[in-house]
Amino acid sequence: MRKVVLALAVVFSIVACKEAKKEEAVEVVKEMAVNYKSFGEAIIADDAVDAKSMAEHYKAMNVGDSINSKMIAKVDEVCQAKGCWMKLDLDNGEQVMVKFKDYGFFMPKNIAGQEVIINGKAYVNEVPVEELRHYAEDAGKSSEEIALITESKKTYSFEADGVLLVEE
């Protein structure tokens, strides 16, 4: 009987230690804060809408419409010439073309796949063929791909006055 009690005490001790370690790990995760690198005007991360919600706003807009907004989304592409524009994923197969207010700042060219929070003006516009070709060239597309651009395109656009890049 004494051996059974001793064995149970050892088992309970091991289980209790494992449970304590799990609780500590959960607490560490809760304490981790997201750090951002800021570009342009200083903005805060609060109140940013997710990309999927922003896609719904864009669907309701016509060419020429604009709204002030703050959104969080994943970067699909960045201008490989200077970092002077980026395209963000709207989680619905669409992208939003982001330019920076007054050409006042640039983004790192290697941030595809990372999350950003952008603040500024969302709008819908019609982009002419020459501008679309220019963007394709900046993105490193081949001359054959650029030559296939023959029509203007309605695009979802954003003029950002500030950007927060989630640091990894």
Short mmCIF file of the C-alpha atoms (twelve columns), coordinates in Angstrom:
data_MODEL
# 
_entry.id   MODEL 
# 
loop_
_atom_site.group_PDB 
_atom_site.id 
_atom_site.type_symbol 
_atom_site.label_atom_id 
_atom_site.label_alt_id 
_atom_site.label_comp_id 
_atom_site.label_asym_id 
_atom_site.label_seq_id 
_atom_site.Cartn_x 
_atom_site.Cartn_y 
_atom_site.Cartn_z 
_atom_site.pdbx_PDB_model_num 
ATOM 1   C CA . MET A 1   0.000   0.000  0.000   1 
ATOM 2   C CA . ARG A 2   2.854   2.318  0.871   1 
ATOM 3   C CA . LYS A 3   4.346   1.844  -2.615  1 
ATOM 4   C CA . VAL A 4   1.017   2.695  -4.257  1 
ATOM 5   C CA . VAL A 5   0.705   5.924  -2.266  1 
ATOM 6   C CA . LEU A 6   4.308   6.848  -3.110  1 
ATOM 7   C CA . ALA A 7   3.730   6.124  -6.813  1 
ATOM 8   C CA . LEU A 8   0.571   8.255  -6.849  1 
ATOM 9   C CA . ALA A 9   2.418   11.107 -5.143  1 
ATOM 10  C CA . VAL A 10  5.150   11.007 -7.818  1 
ATOM 11  C CA . VAL A 11  2.564   10.955 -10.650 1 
ATOM 12  C CA . PHE A 12  0.632   13.887 -9.161  1 
ATOM 13  C CA . SER A 13  3.869   15.859 -8.735  1 
ATOM 14  C CA . ILE A 14  4.812   15.359 -12.372 1 
ATOM 15  C CA . VAL A 15  1.337   16.300 -13.609 1 
ATOM 16  C CA . ALA A 16  1.272   19.386 -11.390 1 
ATOM 17  C CA . CYS A 17  4.651   20.541 -12.744 1 
ATOM 18  C CA . LYS A 18  3.525   20.093 -16.332 1 
ATOM 19  C CA . GLU A 19  0.336   22.082 -15.689 1 
ATOM 20  C CA . ALA A 20  2.339   24.906 -14.087 1 
ATOM 21  C CA . LYS A 21  4.627   25.099 -17.133 1 
ATOM 22  C CA . LYS A 22  1.614   25.333 -19.491 1 
ATOM 23  C CA . GLU A 23  0.153   28.217 -17.491 1 
ATOM 24  C CA . GLU A 24  3.479   30.091 -17.597 1 
ATOM 25  C CA . ALA A 25  3.674   29.684 -21.373 1 
ATOM 26  C CA . VAL A 26  0.172   31.074 -21.829 1 
ATOM 27  C CA . GLU A 27  0.992   34.099 -19.681 1 
ATOM 28  C CA . VAL A 28  4.108   34.857 -21.741 1 
ATOM 29  C CA . VAL A 29  2.067   34.822 -24.958 1 
ATOM 30  C CA . LYS A 30  -0.466  37.229 -23.448 1 
ATOM 31  C CA . GLU A 31  2.281   39.667 -22.447 1 
ATOM 32  C CA . MET A 32  3.890   39.816 -25.922 1 
ATOM 33  C CA . ALA A 33  3.271   43.164 -27.591 1 
ATOM 34  C CA . VAL A 34  3.317   43.847 -31.307 1 
ATOM 35  C CA . ASN A 35  6.102   46.208 -32.332 1 
ATOM 36  C CA . TYR A 36  5.827   48.436 -35.371 1 
ATOM 37  C CA . LYS A 37  8.214   50.423 -37.516 1 
ATOM 38  C CA . SER A 38  6.616   53.736 -38.502 1 
ATOM 39  C CA . PHE A 39  6.773   55.466 -41.900 1 
ATOM 40  C CA . GLY A 40  5.326   58.879 -42.787 1 
ATOM 41  C CA . GLU A 41  3.118   60.591 -40.213 1 
ATOM 42  C CA . ALA A 42  2.894   59.025 -36.763 1 
ATOM 43  C CA . ILE A 43  -0.234  56.883 -36.467 1 
ATOM 44  C CA . ILE A 44  -1.532  54.406 -33.906 1 
ATOM 45  C CA . ALA A 45  -2.625  50.835 -34.578 1 
ATOM 46  C CA . ASP A 46  -6.027  51.184 -32.881 1 
ATOM 47  C CA . ASP A 47  -9.281  51.121 -34.859 1 
ATOM 48  C CA . ALA A 48  -7.840  49.701 -38.102 1 
ATOM 49  C CA . VAL A 49  -10.373 47.698 -40.115 1 
ATOM 50  C CA . ASP A 50  -9.290  44.373 -41.560 1 
ATOM 51  C CA . ALA A 51  -8.754  43.923 -45.291 1 
ATOM 52  C CA . LYS A 52  -11.935 41.891 -45.781 1 
ATOM 53  C CA . SER A 53  -14.090 44.696 -44.295 1 
ATOM 54  C CA . MET A 54  -12.296 47.284 -46.407 1 
ATOM 55  C CA . ALA A 55  -13.010 45.199 -49.525 1 
ATOM 56  C CA . GLU A 56  -16.726 45.558 -48.784 1 
ATOM 57  C CA . HIS A 57  -16.356 49.354 -48.516 1 
ATOM 58  C CA . TYR A 58  -14.558 49.435 -51.867 1 
ATOM 59  C CA . LYS A 59  -17.316 47.397 -53.550 1 
ATOM 60  C CA . ALA A 60  -19.855 50.047 -52.559 1 
ATOM 61  C CA . MET A 61  -17.739 52.899 -53.983 1 
ATOM 62  C CA . ASN A 62  -17.770 54.376 -57.503 1 
ATOM 63  C CA . VAL A 63  -14.900 55.919 -59.471 1 
ATOM 64  C CA . GLY A 64  -14.152 59.260 -57.823 1 
ATOM 65  C CA . ASP A 65  -15.511 58.320 -54.368 1 
ATOM 66  C CA . SER A 66  -13.174 58.525 -51.366 1 
ATOM 67  C CA . ILE A 67  -13.294 57.921 -47.603 1 
ATOM 68  C CA . ASN A 68  -10.821 58.460 -44.780 1 
ATOM 69  C CA . SER A 69  -9.790  55.103 -43.415 1 
ATOM 70  C CA . LYS A 70  -7.273  52.990 -41.532 1 
ATOM 71  C CA . MET A 71  -6.794  49.348 -42.478 1 
ATOM 72  C CA . ILE A 72  -4.607  46.367 -41.723 1 
ATOM 73  C CA . ALA A 73  -3.577  44.049 -44.561 1 
ATOM 74  C CA . LYS A 74  -0.815  41.838 -45.914 1 
ATOM 75  C CA . VAL A 75  1.634   43.265 -48.467 1 
ATOM 76  C CA . ASP A 76  1.545   41.477 -51.848 1 
ATOM 77  C CA . GLU A 77  4.019   43.614 -53.802 1 
ATOM 78  C CA . VAL A 78  6.298   46.633 -53.346 1 
ATOM 79  C CA . CYS A 79  7.842   48.875 -55.987 1 
ATOM 80  C CA . GLN A 80  11.243  47.326 -56.613 1 
ATOM 81  C CA . ALA A 81  12.687  50.570 -57.989 1 
ATOM 82  C CA . LYS A 82  12.265  52.790 -54.896 1 
ATOM 83  C CA . GLY A 83  9.591   51.379 -52.595 1 
ATOM 84  C CA . CYS A 84  7.305   54.221 -53.724 1 
ATOM 85  C CA . TRP A 85  4.107   52.097 -53.861 1 
ATOM 86  C CA . MET A 86  2.796   48.788 -52.587 1 
ATOM 87  C CA . LYS A 87  -0.141  46.504 -53.290 1 
ATOM 88  C CA . LEU A 88  -2.081  45.010 -50.388 1 
ATOM 89  C CA . ASP A 89  -4.222  41.872 -50.361 1 
ATOM 90  C CA . LEU A 90  -7.921  42.505 -49.646 1 
ATOM 91  C CA . ASP A 91  -8.608  38.820 -48.786 1 
ATOM 92  C CA . ASN A 92  -11.100 38.478 -51.640 1 
ATOM 93  C CA . GLY A 93  -8.814  38.072 -54.663 1 
ATOM 94  C CA . GLU A 94  -8.561  41.857 -55.097 1 
ATOM 95  C CA . GLN A 95  -5.693  44.204 -54.283 1 
ATOM 96  C CA . VAL A 96  -5.470  47.832 -53.241 1 
ATOM 97  C CA . MET A 97  -2.766  50.033 -54.763 1 
ATOM 98  C CA . VAL A 98  -1.165  52.192 -52.064 1 
ATOM 99  C CA . LYS A 99  0.772   55.365 -52.852 1 
ATOM 100 C CA . PHE A 100 2.274   57.677 -50.263 1 
ATOM 101 C CA . LYS A 101 1.037   61.220 -49.659 1 
ATOM 102 C CA . ASP A 102 3.130   63.869 -51.423 1 
ATOM 103 C CA . TYR A 103 5.652   61.145 -52.348 1 
ATOM 104 C CA . GLY A 104 6.860   61.867 -48.802 1 
ATOM 105 C CA . PHE A 105 8.201   58.462 -47.781 1 
ATOM 106 C CA . PHE A 106 9.055   55.038 -49.154 1 
ATOM 107 C CA . MET A 107 8.696   51.484 -47.905 1 
ATOM 108 C CA . PRO A 108 11.386  48.784 -47.747 1 
ATOM 109 C CA . LYS A 109 11.391  46.699 -50.930 1 
ATOM 110 C CA . ASN A 110 11.532  43.353 -49.114 1 
ATOM 111 C CA . ILE A 111 8.282   43.397 -47.099 1 
ATOM 112 C CA . ALA A 112 6.045   41.216 -49.304 1 
ATOM 113 C CA . GLY A 113 4.090   38.874 -47.040 1 
ATOM 114 C CA . GLN A 114 4.272   41.139 -43.982 1 
ATOM 115 C CA . GLU A 115 1.374   42.979 -42.345 1 
ATOM 116 C CA . VAL A 116 0.996   46.745 -42.407 1 
ATOM 117 C CA . ILE A 117 -1.472  49.238 -41.016 1 
ATOM 118 C CA . ILE A 118 -2.105  52.167 -43.331 1 
ATOM 119 C CA . ASN A 119 -3.892  55.431 -42.594 1 
ATOM 120 C CA . GLY A 120 -5.202  57.903 -45.144 1 
ATOM 121 C CA . LYS A 121 -7.711  58.126 -47.946 1 
ATOM 122 C CA . ALA A 122 -9.287  55.148 -49.725 1 
ATOM 123 C CA . TYR A 123 -10.638 55.824 -53.206 1 
ATOM 124 C CA . VAL A 124 -11.589 54.192 -56.495 1 
ATOM 125 C CA . ASN A 125 -10.087 55.404 -59.753 1 
ATOM 126 C CA . GLU A 126 -9.514  54.517 -63.388 1 
ATOM 127 C CA . VAL A 127 -5.803  53.911 -64.109 1 
ATOM 128 C CA . PRO A 128 -4.652  54.622 -67.682 1 
ATOM 129 C CA . VAL A 129 -2.642  52.074 -69.712 1 
ATOM 130 C CA . GLU A 130 0.647   53.993 -69.490 1 
ATOM 131 C CA . GLU A 131 0.467   54.162 -65.709 1 
ATOM 132 C CA . LEU A 132 -0.359  50.443 -65.482 1 
ATOM 133 C CA . ARG A 133 2.645   49.684 -67.688 1 
ATOM 134 C CA . HIS A 134 4.847   51.873 -65.483 1 
ATOM 135 C CA . TYR A 135 3.756   49.945 -62.371 1 
ATOM 136 C CA . ALA A 136 4.376   46.622 -64.136 1 
ATOM 137 C CA . GLU A 137 7.886   47.790 -65.023 1 
ATOM 138 C CA . ASP A 138 8.526   48.890 -61.415 1 
ATOM 139 C CA . ALA A 139 7.361   45.464 -60.249 1 
ATOM 140 C CA . GLY A 140 9.948   43.783 -62.494 1 
ATOM 141 C CA . LYS A 141 7.530   42.313 -65.055 1 
ATOM 142 C CA . SER A 142 8.905   41.165 -68.426 1 
ATOM 143 C CA . SER A 143 8.495   43.275 -71.564 1 
ATOM 144 C CA . GLU A 144 6.074   40.639 -72.906 1 
ATOM 145 C CA . GLU A 145 3.857   40.961 -69.815 1 
ATOM 146 C CA . ILE A 146 3.971   44.758 -70.050 1 
ATOM 147 C CA . ALA A 147 2.980   44.663 -73.740 1 
ATOM 148 C CA . LEU A 148 -0.171  42.688 -72.821 1 
ATOM 149 C CA . ILE A 149 -1.499  45.706 -70.878 1 
ATOM 150 C CA . THR A 150 -3.811  47.374 -73.389 1 
ATOM 151 C CA . GLU A 151 -6.793  48.687 -71.383 1 
ATOM 152 C CA . SER A 152 -7.275  51.070 -68.495 1 
ATOM 153 C CA . LYS A 153 -8.440  49.468 -65.267 1 
ATOM 154 C CA . LYS A 154 -10.745 50.399 -62.402 1 
ATOM 155 C CA . THR A 155 -8.641  50.021 -59.267 1 
ATOM 156 C CA . TYR A 156 -9.006  50.255 -55.546 1 
ATOM 157 C CA . SER A 157 -6.485  52.827 -54.372 1 
ATOM 158 C CA . PHE A 158 -5.243  54.330 -51.134 1 
ATOM 159 C CA . GLU A 159 -3.203  57.450 -50.420 1 
ATOM 160 C CA . ALA A 160 -1.402  56.711 -47.168 1 
ATOM 161 C CA . ASP A 161 -0.127  59.493 -44.918 1 
ATOM 162 C CA . GLY A 162 1.256   56.999 -42.377 1 
ATOM 163 C CA . VAL A 163 2.175   53.315 -42.311 1 
ATOM 164 C CA . LEU A 164 2.995   50.921 -39.496 1 
ATOM 165 C CA . LEU A 165 4.993   47.842 -40.486 1 
ATOM 166 C CA . VAL A 166 4.659   44.887 -38.116 1 
ATOM 167 C CA . GLU A 167 8.223   44.049 -37.072 1 
ATOM 168 C CA . GLU A 168 9.122   40.396 -37.122 1 
# 
